[in-house]
Amino acid sequence: MNKNFFASLGSTIAAQFRGLDSGNPSSWPLVPRLFLLLVLYCLTVGLLWLYPLSDYDTELEKAVEKENTLRAEFTDKLGKAANLNLLKKQRDEVALTVEGLEKQLPNSTEMSGLLFSISQMGRGQNLQQELFKPDAPIFKTYYAIIPVTFRANGSYHDFARFAADVANLPRIVNLSNMTISPKAEGALTLETTVRTYRYLDPGEVAAQTKNPKEGK
């Protein structure tokens, strides 16, 4: 029974392919039209498979790479924009710190006044100064160290008050190599190096930048 069914079905399908009008496929029976669509589909897929698409693949890769680059740049700029206010605040804080440090370092014209003030502090604490001798400056890139050999007589408390006055100066001044030795009649002798600092003038900075070893 199955053989007769398939034979009858094959005869029916084959009959639909007889007498087809090639100029009017729309008038064909259902099976020939489906077969024609299948053939066209297979031809289309085959042509697309054989068509060279390598150039388009290269352009696509370049486009994807450019997109990734633009995304990274956008993320970076977005982060910078988000931190802009914080960076401005930090810049202002640094500017205030630099301004405060600049006030602690005199320039060359103010140095003589600072040395005079230190000398007067010793006299103000009843110290009998034997020596107050500024030595040769030690030049750095942007500043200079001015060492002063200081020797005076007095009591221990006088020395302590003098050191406190120096520490309270608005300028950067420190005492180094301090030695206290006894003197006749119960007095003491203080000998120390008073180290002061000053900014270099623009001409001095240029000279240090050009010949740092010579300046030192």
C-alpha angles and dihedrals in degrees: 000000000000092000091053090049095052091043090053091047092050091050091050093051093045090050089057090060093055121098095007116172104230092197094057112041091167089071093056121110119260099265097052091047092051090047090051091050090050091051092049091048092052091048092050093050091047093051091048090050092052095043112103107249098165093103091055091048090055092049090048092052091050091049092050091048091050090049091053091049092050091048091052092048091048092050091049094049091045090054092049091049090051091052095043095099091048091050091050090051091050090048091053091048091051090048091053091048092050091047090052092050091048090056090055093056118065124209125238094275093051095048096082090054091051092051090049090052092052091050091050091050090061092051090045090060092051094255116155103222117214098173137015105167124163109215130208112300120248108226123215128178098277105004142033131226114224110200117197123194107222127188126170142154126234145100128307092252091051089055091049093051090048091052090049091051091051091049091053094055115118088229126074106263128151137179118229137175091025117184127177118195131177121259132193120292095022096298123132133220121221119200120180144145113248107208117201129175135213139180118255119241116246091258091052091048090052091050092050092048091050099041110013095164093051092052092051 
